[in-house]
Amino acid sequence: MRSTRLQRGVLLAIGLGLIAGAWVTRVAAIEPDDHLREGQDLVERATREIDRRVAVGALLTGDRDAFYSQLRDLLRWERSFAMDSIGARYPAGTPTALLVRDGIADTVAVRLHPLLASYIELHPQELLTPGRQAFELAVAQIPMPPGRFLGFHFVDLAHLYAAQCDTIMAVGNTQRTMQAIDPPGVQEGFLRRLWDLSDLYQQAHATSSEKYFCRVEQEDWLAERLICPKCGRRGMRLRDQRFGMREDTTAVCRDVLYSGRKDQAALIGRILCRHWGHIFDAVCQDRSCGGSYEFSVPLPFYRKMQLEMTRGEIEAPSGEELIRRY
């Protein structure tokens, strides 16, 4: 009996190690093991393409014109992918379409940060030319979104800034300044604005708990962007929210979840074998319409917060802190 228990203990320890190792090494676009109910394959396909383009862009940060062109190509690709790949499967304004595009936007924001940092480092002297001035005047009236800065904010503003670049370049000469608009100045303004946005994103997502609260805020933005499936009205009301948990009861996880052990390794194993999410019922703002959705949002960083608390890396936030931060 003792030998059998020892063998099971060894197998369980090995299993815990395998689970932890798999969690560390598997890198997905959103977070390992926290896939969307639908459309995750689109997020992962987009992530591979983003990584390919970013690898090329990393070689171009010393060349302003080439780097600018590469980022503009990336933004054009992102919009095309949203229309041709996401839109072909999920109608615009549906929960899955928004969640997939938001996941891709987060990947873009994360991946571009080190490239933009490299550009700033390689170009310490800012261009203050008529082109730069024209760009800054053009984007000064574009408002920043309230609250935490999210991935789709980054991509949406990048598209708006790119459109301003095109307008300025097309005009070429302004009656107000009577000076030729130089493309390098416009490009400089665009790239430095993207760097500012990228830095805002990093600050808002600095820790696992901050990422979790960004996810919660994203849920509110989802409601604002949903399109009613019956009347087509934009913006829906979240009538009900539930906290859901799914357990992986296959293979090693089955033994880990029900082992009864309370040591740190077992606690970490249980966390890694569980998946959390919010489940929503969204209804049309027009109460007479009756349009509705039910959808779920995975919470990968809720798990990370639990892991960090279990390992003693962070303290559990107090109720007062949760209220203040949310």
C-alpha positions in Angstrom: 0.0 0.0 0.0 2.8 2.4 0.9 4.6 1.6 -2.3 1.4 2.3 -4.3 1.0 5.6 -2.5 4.6 6.5 -3.2 4.2 5.7 -6.8 1.1 7.8 -7.1 2.8 10.6 -5.3 5.8 10.5 -7.7 3.4 10.4 -10.7 1.5 13.3 -9.3 4.6 15.4 -8.7 5.8 14.6 -12.3 2.3 15.6 -13.5 2.4 18.9 -11.7 5.8 19.6 -13.2 4.5 18.8 -16.7 1.5 21.0 -16.2 3.6 23.9 -15.0 6.1 23.4 -17.7 3.5 23.3 -20.4 1.9 26.5 -19.1 5.2 28.3 -19.2 6.3 27.2 -22.6 3.1 27.5 -24.6 2.7 31.0 -25.9 -0.7 31.9 -27.3 -2.0 35.2 -28.5 -4.2 35.9 -25.5 -2.8 33.6 -22.8 -2.0 29.9 -22.6 -5.0 27.6 -22.0 -7.5 30.5 -22.0 -8.9 30.2 -25.5 -12.0 31.9 -26.8 -15.0 29.6 -27.2 -15.1 30.4 -30.9 -12.6 32.1 -33.2 -9.4 31.2 -31.4 -7.9 29.8 -34.6 -8.3 33.2 -36.2 -6.4 34.9 -33.3 -3.6 32.4 -33.5 -3.4 32.6 -37.3 -3.2 36.4 -37.0 -0.6 36.2 -34.3 1.7 34.1 -36.6 1.4 36.7 -39.3 1.9 39.6 -36.9 5.1 37.9 -35.6 6.3 37.5 -39.1 5.8 41.1 -39.9 7.3 42.3 -36.6 10.4 40.2 -37.3 10.9 42.1 -40.5 10.1 45.5 -38.8 12.7 44.8 -36.1 15.4 45.0 -38.8 14.1 48.4 -40.1 13.9 50.6 -37.0 17.0 52.5 -38.0 15.4 53.5 -41.3 12.5 55.9 -40.7 10.9 55.6 -44.1 11.2 51.8 -44.3 9.9 51.3 -40.7 7.0 53.7 -41.3 6.0 51.8 -44.4 6.2 48.4 -42.6 3.9 49.6 -39.8 1.5 51.1 -42.3 1.4 47.7 -44.1 0.8 46.0 -40.8 -2.2 48.3 -40.1 -3.6 47.7 -43.6 -3.3 44.0 -43.1 -5.0 44.1 -39.7 -8.0 45.9 -41.2 -8.1 43.6 -44.2 -8.0 40.5 -41.9 -10.8 41.9 -39.8 -13.0 42.3 -42.9 -12.0 39.3 -45.0 -11.3 36.7 -42.4 -13.1 37.6 -39.2 -16.0 39.2 -41.1 -16.4 36.2 -43.3 -17.2 34.0 -40.3 -18.7 36.3 -37.7 -20.8 39.4 -38.5 -19.4 42.8 -37.4 -20.6 43.8 -34.0 -21.2 40.3 -32.6 -19.5 39.3 -29.4 -17.1 36.8 -31.1 -16.1 39.2 -33.8 -15.2 41.8 -31.2 -13.4 39.4 -29.0 -11.3 38.0 -31.8 -10.4 41.5 -33.1 -9.6 42.7 -29.6 -7.3 39.7 -29.1 -5.5 40.5 -32.3 -5.3 44.2 -31.3 -3.7 43.3 -27.9 -1.1 41.2 -29.8 -0.3 44.2 -32.1 0.1 46.5 -29.1 2.4 44.1 -27.2 4.5 43.2 -30.2 5.1 46.7 -31.5 6.3 48.1 -28.1 9.9 46.9 -28.3 10.1 48.0 -32.0 8.9 51.5 -31.3 11.3 51.7 -28.3 14.1 50.8 -30.6 13.1 53.5 -33.1 13.1 56.1 -30.3 16.5 55.0 -29.1 18.0 55.1 -32.6 16.4 58.5 -33.4 17.0 60.6 -30.2 16.8 63.9 -32.1 13.2 64.7 -33.0 12.3 66.2 -36.4 10.5 69.5 -35.9 9.7 70.3 -39.5 6.6 71.6 -41.2 5.5 68.0 -41.8 5.7 67.2 -38.1 3.9 70.3 -37.2 1.1 69.6 -39.7 0.7 66.1 -38.3 0.6 67.3 -34.7 -2.1 69.9 -35.6 -4.1 67.2 -37.4 -4.2 64.7 -34.6 -4.5 67.2 -31.7 -8.3 67.1 -32.0 -8.6 63.3 -31.8 -9.7 62.5 -28.3 -8.1 59.9 -26.1 -10.5 57.2 -24.7 -11.5 57.4 -21.0 -10.3 54.8 -18.5 -7.7 52.2 -19.0 -5.9 52.1 -22.4 -6.7 48.9 -24.2 -5.5 47.1 -27.2 -8.3 48.0 -29.5 -7.8 51.7 -28.5 -4.2 51.4 -29.7 -5.2 50.0 -33.1 -8.2 52.3 -33.6 -6.1 55.4 -32.9 -3.2 54.1 -35.1 -5.7 53.8 -38.0 -6.9 57.4 -37.3 -3.4 58.7 -37.2 -2.5 56.8 -40.4 -5.5 58.4 -42.2 -4.3 61.8 -41.1 -0.9 61.0 -42.6 -2.5 60.2 -45.9 -4.5 63.4 -45.9 -1.5 65.5 -45.1 0.6 63.8 -47.8 -2.2 64.2 -50.4 -2.5 67.9 -49.6 1.3 68.3 -49.8 1.2 72.1 -49.5 -0.9 74.2 -47.1 -2.0 77.8 -47.7 -1.6 78.5 -44.0 2.2 77.8 -43.9 3.0 78.0 -47.6 5.8 75.5 -46.9 6.2 72.1 -48.5 5.1 69.3 -46.2 8.1 66.9 -45.8 7.2 63.2 -45.6 10.0 62.5 -43.0 8.3 64.9 -40.6 4.9 63.4 -41.0 6.4 59.9 -40.5 8.3 61.1 -37.4 5.1 62.4 -35.9 3.2 59.2 -36.6 5.9 56.9 -35.2 6.4 59.0 -32.0 2.6 59.1 -31.4 2.5 55.3 -31.8 5.3 55.1 -29.2 3.3 57.2 -26.8 0.2 55.0 -27.3 2.3 51.8 -26.9 3.8 53.2 -23.7 0.3 53.9 -22.4 -0.7 50.4 -23.1 2.3 49.0 -21.3 1.6 51.1 -18.2 -2.0 50.0 -18.1 -1.0 46.3 -18.4 2.1 46.5 -16.1 1.1 43.6 -13.8 -1.2 40.6 -13.9 -3.8 42.3 -11.7 -3.7 45.4 -13.9 -4.2 43.2 -16.9 -7.2 41.5 -15.2 -8.8 44.9 -14.5 -8.2 45.9 -18.1 -10.0 42.8 -19.2 -12.9 43.7 -17.0 -13.0 47.2 -18.5 -12.9 45.7 -21.9 -16.1 43.9 -21.1 -17.8 47.2 -20.7 -16.5 48.4 -24.0 -17.8 45.2 -25.6 -21.3 46.2 -24.5 -20.9 49.6 -26.0 -19.7 48.2 -29.4 -22.2 45.3 -29.7 -24.8 45.6 -32.5 -28.2 44.3 -31.8 -28.9 41.2 -34.0 -32.6 42.2 -34.5 -32.7 46.0 -35.0 -29.1 46.8 -35.7 -28.8 49.4 -33.0 -25.2 49.9 -31.7 -24.7 49.5 -27.9 -26.3 46.9 -25.7 -27.1 46.5 -22.0 -25.4 43.8 -19.9 -28.4 42.4 -18.1 -26.7 39.6 -16.3 -23.1 38.6 -15.5 -22.0 35.3 -14.0 -18.6 34.0 -13.0 -17.9 30.6 -14.5 -15.2 28.0 -14.0 -14.3 25.0 -16.1 -12.1 22.2 -14.8 -9.9 20.0 -17.0 -10.7 16.6 -15.6 -8.6 14.6 -18.1 -5.3 12.8 -17.5 -3.1 14.2 -14.8 -5.4 17.1 -14.0 -8.0 14.6 -12.7 -5.6 13.4 -10.0 -4.4 16.9 -9.3 -7.8 18.4 -8.7 -9.0 15.6 -6.4 -5.8 14.6 -4.6 -6.6 16.4 -1.4 -3.1 17.7 -1.1 -2.6 21.2 0.3 1.0 21.9 -0.4 2.0 24.7 -2.7 2.7 22.5 -5.7 -0.7 20.9 -5.5 -2.4 24.3 -5.1 -0.6 25.6 -8.2 -1.6 22.5 -10.1 -5.2 23.0 -9.3 -5.1 26.6 -10.5 -3.5 25.5 -13.8 -6.2 22.9 -14.3 -9.0 25.4 -14.0 -10.2 28.1 -16.4 -12.2 31.1 -15.4 -14.4 33.4 -17.3 -17.4 35.8 -17.2 -20.6 34.8 -18.8 -22.9 37.7 -20.0 -26.5 38.2 -21.2 -26.6 41.3 -23.3 -29.9 42.8 -24.4 -30.9 45.6 -26.7 -31.2 49.1 -25.3 -34.6 49.2 -26.8 -36.7 47.1 -24.4 -39.3 46.5 -27.0 -36.8 45.0 -29.5 -35.9 41.7 -27.7 -32.5 41.3 -29.4 -30.0 39.6 -27.2 -26.7 37.7 -27.0 -25.2 35.2 -24.5 -21.4 35.2 -24.6 -18.4 34.4 -22.4 -15.1 36.2 -21.9 -12.0 34.2 -20.7 -10.1 35.6 -17.7 -6.5 34.4 -18.2 -5.0 37.0 -15.8 -7.4 36.0 -13.0 -5.5 32.7 -13.0 -2.2 34.6 -13.1 -3.2 36.6 -10.1 -4.0 33.4 -8.2 -0.7 31.9 -9.1 1.2 34.9 -8.0 -0.7 35.0 -4.7 -0.1 31.3 -4.1 3.6 31.7 -4.8 3.7 34.7 -2.4 4.8 37.0 -5.2 1.9 39.4 -4.6 -0.6 40.0 -1.8 -4.3 39.4 -2.4 -6.0 42.8 -3.1 -8.3 44.0 -0.4 -12.0 44.7 -1.1 -11.3 48.5 -0.8 -8.5 48.2 -3.4 -10.7 46.3 -5.8 -13.4 49.0 -5.5 -10.8 51.7 -6.0 -9.2 50.1 -9.0 -12.4 49.0 -10.7 
